């Protein structure tokens, strides 16, 4: 798992408090990325560069959670959505 905080329900303590076991994605873990260029420069930004970065993916987690809810009937409110949270 990447970026998941595991909490021990008995003690309330974080079970993975360091990055020692953090899963760093490698080339095989990353899906193909499609890059598109626009011909219209941004008149306000320096050099006319318009970035899409994280702003474009802020709603993705909620959209996936809603899709899981519609498919299974189970509402999961904590990310990542894992099988044990659905069962």
URBELRA-V205042 format. One record per pair of residues at least 6 apart in sequence whose ideal C-beta (glycine too) atoms are under 6 Angstrom apart, sorted by the first residue. I is the first residue (numbers start at 1). GAP is how many residues later the second one is. If there is no record, write none. Layout:
BEGIN
I|GAP, I|GAP
END
This chain:
BEGIN
2|21, 4|76, 5|9, 6|9, 6|10, 7|7, 8|7, 41|7, 42|6, 42|8, 61|18, 65|11, 68|13, 69|6, 72|14, 74|12, 76|9
END
